[in-house]
Amino acid sequence: MLKIDEKPLVWLHGEIKTPPMSQHARIETGYLLRRLQKGDLLSLPWSRPMPSVGARCHELRITDDNSIWRILYRIDNDAILILEVFKKKTQRTPKNVVESCHKRVRLYDSLYL
């Protein structure tokens, strides 16, 4: 149950489950998302800014047994928006992922701001 000063997670796309994530990666993800909900600002190695997606957008970095996962999120005053969950296969974030997240942010803002 959320406390009054904690931000809810708003899932715009993606999910976190085992499989495909290992149980360890899923637990680490839950821990890091909970820290974000409590207002902690994460930095490397767990998170890095993603200005290419939009203002206040970041990339959560989860290392799994045989995979690297990324969760793109945005920190709003009243919520943490989950924009995408994907398995990272290259050094760069795929262009289609950045574009999809940018569209989700614009749509969300047009509906709720």
Secondary structure, 3 states (H helix, E strand, C coil): CCCCCCCCEEECCCCCCCCCCCHHHHHHHHHHHHHHHCCCCCCCCCEEECCCCCCCEEEEEEECCCCEEEEEEEECCCCEEEEEEEEECCCCCCHHHHHHHHHHHHHHHHHHC
